[in-house]
Amino acid sequence: MIQKVTLPKLGETVEVSTIEKWLKKEGDAVSVGDILCEITTDKATLEVENYHRGTLLKILAPTGVELPVGTLIAVIGDKGDKIPDELLAGTAAAPAAAKPALSAAEGAPASKAAVAEAVAAAEAPPAPAGRIVVSPRAKRRARELGVALAGIRGSGPGGRIVESDVEAAAKSASRVKATPVARKMAAQAGVDLAAVDGGGHRGKVTKEDVLRHAAAPAPVVPAKAGEVVPLSAMRRVIAERMLDSKRTIPCYYLEMDADATDLVCLRNKLNAKGEHGKITFNDFILRACGMALRAMPVVNSRLSAGGIERRSEVNVGFAVALDDGLIVPVVRSVDAKPLRQISVEAADLTERARSKKLRPEEYQGGCMTISNLGMFGIKSFIAVVNPGESTIMGLGMIDDRVVCRQGGIQVRKIMTLTLSADHRLVDGAVGAQFLEAIRDLLEAPTKLVE
C-alpha cells in the first residue's frame, strides 16, 4: 500500500524547513520508528521519524532546498508497488508554494518574482564572492573538527558547504605535516592547516606558523552597492513575530534597580564548592521570575478566544544569541525546581540551542522571557514582548555604583531591570508590584536557594 511522507510541521511558527541529509536511500526497507532524514527549521535541526512499514520507493525532496511544511518528500510502499503519476507530478523539486519572504526594508511579503528568484538561486547560482554559504550541520561539524570554512569548496546546491565537505577538508588537513602543538592550536583557532605555509623542518607547520597565519588580516571583500542579502528562515520568523508584537501588543515599560551585592557574594560561594557546574546570574533570575509568577497569577496570563486565560504552568524562557538570530529555550515549571536543577537544565538548553538540537516543546510555551545583555556592557534596554507571553524583562550589567545606604555613602553592585508588559493583560500597578517582587527576591538571594 502506498504511503505518503510529508514534511512535518515541527513548531507553532515553523512554515518552511530544509532537508539536510537523507539517512535512508531509495530501495531501503524501513520500519516504524526509523529515522528517514534530518531537517533544519528556523530553530533547530530535527529528525523525521517514519510511521510506516515497507520500502522507501521514492525520494522526492532534494537536500539543501527550503520547502513549505506539508510538502510530499517521499513515498513508502511494498516492494514493486507502482507510484501513482499524480504523486510524481507535484514533487518537492519545485517549491513554488513556499511562504513569501518578508522584505528586509518593509517587513512586507515579497513579490512572486522575488520568491521565484530566491528559489532559483537556491538551486543553481554560486554564492557571491566573500560570502560563505554553509548548512548548520556543516558549521557545527567544522567547529568540532577545527576546520576553517573559508577554504572549503561547497558541493551542495548553489555552492553550499555541507557536512561531507567539512569532513573531507578535515581529512586533507590530517595529511599536512604539523607539530602536535600546531595541530591543537589550529583546531582551537579554526585555522585550516592546509592553508598554512610551514616554516619548520621539511616544511612542517609549527605553532609559530599557525600564529602568524591567524594574525594575518583577512582579505577585505568590498560590499556591492545595492546588494540585498536574502533573509534566512530564522531571521524571517524573527521579523514576522517582532513586527506582529509591535503592531498588536500595547506595551508599557518599567525600570527598577536591584542591589545585587549579596547575590554576587552568594553566587561566588556556591560556585566555589564546584558542585554540578557553575550557577549563572540568569539561573537566579529564572527562579526569581518563576516564584514571582506563581505568587502573582494575574501576570501569568495570556489572551484566548474567551478572554484572559490564567495559566497553570510557570515556564520562563531566556534568550540565547545564535550566529543568524536568536532563540528562546524555556525552563518548564521553573517555580517548582531548585536552583541547582534550573542551572543544569538551562546550561543543557543553551548548549543544544547553539547547536540547533532543541525539540519544539523546549522553545515553546513560555509565560515570560528574560533577555540579558549585561555581558556586553549594556546598563539597561527595552526588550520586545514575545507574542503569546505577558512580559519580557531586559537585564543590564552588574556594575559598581555609589549609593546612599543606612545614612552613609557606599559602593554597591547594582543591576537595572527593565520590564516590558502587555497592557491588555497586566496593568501598570500590577506590573510595578511584579517587578518589585523580582527585585526583592534578588536582593534576598538566600530565598532562591531554599
N, C-alpha and C positions, 0 to 999 in steps of 0.2 A: 504494500500500500504506500502510495506517495505521501510524504510528509514535508511540509514547507518549514524552513528555518528562517526566521526574520530577525533583523537587528533589534535587540530588546531596548526598551526604554528604562534605563538604569538611573533613575533620579527624577525629581519633580521638574527640574529645569533643563534636563537633557533633551535636546531636539535632534542633534546630529552626533555621530560617532565615526571613528576611523578604525578600520581593521588593521592592526599592526602585524599580526602573524597568524597564519593558519597552522594549527597543531596536528590536524588530520588532513590527509590528501584524498583526492578522488579515488574511489575503489576500496577505501579502508572500511572494515567492519566497525561499527560504533554501537555502544551500549548506553543505556540511560545513566547519566552522571558523568560521562566522558566530557572532557573539555575540547570543544571544537576549534576555538580561536581566541585570540586576545584582542580586545578593542580598547581604544583610547577615547574617553569623553573629554569634555572641558575640565573635568575634575580629577579623573583617575584613570588608571589602566586596569581593566577588569577582564575576567574570563567569561566566555559564553558557554554555558553548560548545555549538553544535549539531553532532550527529553524523549527521544525515540530510539527504538532498536532497529537495526538494519544495516544498510550500506550507504556510505556517502557517495551518492550518484553523481552529483554535480556541484561545483563551487561557482557561484555566480557573482560574488563580490570581489573586486581586486583589493590588494593591500595598499595602504597609503592614500586612499581617496576618501574624503569626508562624505558620508551618506546620511540621509534622514532616517530616524528610527522607524521601524516597521518595514524597511526595505527587505525584499527577499534576497537572502545571501547564499542559500544552499538548499539542496533538495536531498532528502533521505528516503530510501525505499528498499524493496527487496532486490537482490542482485538480478539483473536482467530486466527490471521494470523499465518501461519507456516513459520518459518525461514528457508530459503534455506540451504541445507547442506554445500554448498561451502562457505557460510559466517562463519559457525561454524568451518570449517576445519582449517582456518588460524586465530585463535583468538590471542588476545594480550597477552595471558598467556605465550607465548614463544617468547620473544622479541629478537630473534637472529639477527634481521636485524638492531639492534641499531648501531649507529655510533661508530666505534672503538675508544677507549680512547687513548689519547696520552701517550707515555711512559714518566714517570716523569723525567727520566735521559736524554732522547734524543729528546723528542718532536716529535717522530715518531709514526705512527699508531701501536697499539699493535697487537700482533698475534691473529689469530682466536681462538686459545686455551685460550689465556688470556681473550678475550672477553667472551667466553663461561664460563670460570671460574668465572668472575665477575658477570655474570647473575645468575649463580647457587648460588653464595654467597649471592645475594640479596634475594633469596627465602628461604634459609634454615639455614645456619650455624649461631650460636650465635656470638655476637660481641666479639672481643678479650678482654681479661681482662684489665680493666682500661680505655677502650675506650667507650665513651657514643655515641650510635647511636640514633639520635633524628630527627624527622621531623621539618621543620621550623615553622609550626603552633604550634607544641608542645613546642618548645623552646620559642616562643613568649608568649604562654599561661602560661608557667612556670614563666616567668618574671612578668606577670600581677598578678599571684596568690602568688608570693613569695615562690615557691616550688623548692627545690633543686633537680636537675635531677639525681644526683649521687645515690640517694636512691630509684629510681623508677625502677621497673622491666617492660621492654617493652613487649607489646603484639603484636607488628607489625611484619612484615617479618624480619627474622634474629635477633629478639630481639629488633627491633627498637621501641623507645618510641614514642607513638602517643598522640594526644590531650586528648583522653579519659583516658589514663593512668595518665596524669598530673592532670586532674580534680578529678580522684579517689584518688590520693595522697593528693590533697588539702582537700577533704572531710575527709580523715583519720586524717590529721593534725588538722582539726577543732574540732575533738573529744578529742584532747590532752588537758589536764588541763594546762592552762598557764595564766599568768597575761596579761592584755591588753598591757602593755608596752613591755613585752617579745614577744607577738604575732606581734606587729607592727615592732619591731626590727628584728625579724626573717624574716618577709616579705621583709624588706629593704635589708637584707644581703643575702637573698636566702637560708636561713637555714631551713632544714626540721625539724619541731618541734618534729616529731615522733622519730627522732634520738637523741634528746637531753635528757640527764638524768636530771630529775627535782630534785632540792635540796630544794624546798620550802615546805610549809605545805602540808602534804599528797601527796608529790611527784609533786606538781605543779611546772611548769617551770617558772623561774624568768628571769629577764633581765641579771643577772649575769651568769646564766646557758647558756644563748644564747651567751653571750660574750666569755665565756670560751670555748664553743663548736666551735665558729667561729675562735678563736685564735689558736685552736689546729692544728698542722701541718697535712696536708693531707698525706695519705699514698703514698709513692713513688712507682710507678709501673715501674720496670726496663724495658727499651726498649729491644725488642728482636733483636738480631743481624740479619741483613739482612731482617728485616720486611719491607714490601712495603705497604704503605697506598694508597689505590686507589684514583685517582683524583675525586673530586666532580664535578658535572656538571658545576658549576661556575668556578672552578679552571681550568677545561679543556678548557672552552671557552677563559678564560684569556690567557692561554698558547698558544692557537691557534692564537689569534689575535695579541699578542705581538710578537710571532715568525714571523708571517706574516709581521708585521711592520718592524722588524729589518732586515728581508730578502729583502723586496721590497721597503722600503722608505729610500732614501738617505737623511739623516738629517745633519744639522749643528746646532751649539749651540751658543747662545749669552747670556752674563751675564751683568747685569747692576744693580747698587744700586739706590734705591729710598729713598729720605728723607721723612719718614713717621711721622715726628713730628707733623705737622699740621693735618694730617689725624687722629692721635691718639687723639688729642685735640678735633677735631670736632666730632668724634665718641662718646667721653665721654659726650660732651654737648648734643648731640641728644638723647643718651640713658638716660641721667639724667631726660629728660622730661617724660620718661616712656610711650611713645605712641606706641601702636601696637607692643610690644615686642622689644627685643634688636637687634640692627643692628650689624652685624659682619664685620670684615675686608673683608671677602670674598664677601659680598654684594657690597662694594665699588669697589672691583676689577672686579666683574662681570660687573658692569655698565661701568667701565673704558674700559674693553675689548670690550664691545658692541659698545661704542662710537668710539673706535679706528677702529674696523672692518667696521663700517659704513663710516668712513672718508677715509679708505684705502681698497676699494673693491678688489684690486688685491690680498690682503691677504685672503679675504673671498671667497675662491675658492676651487674647487675640480676637480679631473680628471674625465672625462667622455669619452664615446666612440668616440665622435667627437673632443675631445681636452680638453681644460680647461674651466670649467663652472664657470661663475661668479654668486655667489649665491645671491638671492634677500633677503632671510631671514637672520636675525642675531640671531643665537641661540648659547649660550655659556653653556657648561657643567662644572660640578665641581665634582671631585672625592670624594666619600663617602666610608670610610672603613667599611667593614662588618666582621662578625666572620670568614667566609670562603672565603673572597676575597674582591672585591670592585665593585662598580657600579658608573656610571656617570649620574646622573639626569641632565636634560637640561632645562634651563630657556629660553623660546622662546621669540623672538622679544625683547631681553633684552635692545636694544638701544632705544626703544620707551617707556620704562616703568620708572616711577620714582623710586628713591632709596627705598622708603618705600614698594612699591609693590614688588620689587625684593626681599627685605628682607623677606616679608611674604611668597612669593612663594618658595623661597629657603629653608626656615625653614620647610614648609609643605612637600616639596620634600624629604628633608633629613629624616624627621620622617618616611615617608612612604617607603623610600628606605631601612631603617634599619629594617622595619617590612615586607619587600618584598611585598608591596602593590602597586608598581608603575605599570602604564599601559605602554605598549610598546612604545607609542608615547612620553612618558615622559623620556625615556632614549635613544632615537634615534634621528637622525637628527641634531646633534651638528655640529657647524662650527669650534669651537676650544674648548679646555678644560683647566681648571686651576686645579692644584693639590697643596694643601697646607700641608706641613709637619712642619710648623713653631711651632706648639703647642708641638712638640716632641723635640724641641731644635735644629732642623736642620737649618744650616745657608744657605745652597744652595744645590741643587741637579738637576740632569738632568732627566727629565721625557720622557717617550716613547710616540710618536705621535700615537693617535688612528687612524686606517685605516679609510679613508673617510673624515678626517679633515686635515687642512693645518698646524696647530701648536698646541702646548701644552705649558703651562707656569708653571714652578715649583716655588713655593713661599716659601721662608725661613722665619725664625723667625724675629720679630722686636726687635732689641736689641740696647742698648746704645753704641755708638762709638764716639771716639774723631775725629773730622774733622776740617779742616781749612775752615772758612766761614767768608766772609767780612773782610779779613785781620786779623782775630783772631782765636783762638782755642776754639771750642765749643764742648759740648756733645750733639749729636742729635740722634734721633731714626731712625735707618736705616734698610731697608729691601732689601734683594737681590732677584732680579727677574731673572730667567733663562728660556730663550725661546728656545724650540726645534722646528725647522721648516723644512718642506718638501722642499728640494731644487728644486724639479721638478716644484713646484708652486710658491715659494717665494724665490727670490734672496737675497743674503746676505745684500746688501744695503737697500733693501725694508724691510727685517726683522729687521734691526737695526732701521730704521725710525719708524716701527710699535712699537717696544719695547720702543723707546723714547717717542712716543705719549702716551703710557700707563703710563710711569713714570711721564710725565708732568701732566697728569690728577690727579694722586695720590698725587703729590706734591702741587697741587692746588685743594684740595678736594671740595671746595665750588661749583666748576663746576659740580660735580657729584650729587649735591642735588638741582640744579636749575630746 
